[in-house]
Amino acid sequence: MPTYDYECRSCGHRFETFQSMSDDALVQCPECKKDELRRLIGGGSGIIFKGSGFYVNDSKKGSSSGSPKGQASA
């Protein structure tokens, strides 16, 4: 479930909450109880890769020499 940020236009209270994408936006402030909430537009959280297998060289079949391309062995 995504996290949404809200701010009350009346008292300025800011908070975040987990909601389903199909849920309606919240309208009542939990602090002042007025129907003055607005959903804020955030930058999002981006992609999080967990585990192994997310490296450029994992899917390439290189030479058996063991040195990456473009580098001379010493």
N, C-alpha and C positions, 0 to 999 in steps of 0.2 A: 504494500500500500504506500502511496506517496505521502510525503509530508507537505503540508500547506502552512504558510505563514499568514497571520491575520494581524490587523491593527484596528483599534477602536478610534473612530473619528472624534468621539466625545472626550474620552479620558486619556487617550494615547497609549493604552495598554497594548503590548505586543506579545504574541505567543505563537507557538507552532503546534499542529495537531496532525495525527495520522487519520486520513480519510480515504475511502474508496473513490476512484475517479467518477463513479456514477452517483455519489452522494451530492446533495445540494450544498451550496456554500453556507457556512454558519452566518447568522445575522445578529445574535445577541451576545454582547460582551459578558464574559464571566466575572468581571470586576464590578462594573457599574450597572449591569443588567439592561443597558439601553440597546436598541436595535441599530447600532451604528458601526458594525464591523465591516471591514473591507478586506478582501483577499489580496495579498501582495504578490507581485510577480517576482519570482526568484530566478537565480541563475541555474538552478538545478544542481544535481550532485554529480553528474557524469557517470562514466562507466567504471566499475570496480572489477578488476581481474583478480581472481583468487586461484591459487593452485599453480601447478606447473604447466608448461606447454604454451606459454604466451610470449615466447621469445622469437625474434626474427629467424634465428638459425635453427629452430626446432623443426621447421617444415622443409628446409632445404637439404638436398642431398649433395654434400660437398665432396672434395677429393679426400682420399684416405691419408693424406700427408699430415693432417691435424692442424695445419696453420690456415688462418682465414685468408681469403683472396686478397691480393694487394699487399700482403705483408711478407717480407722475406724472413726466412728462418735464420737465426744467428748461429 
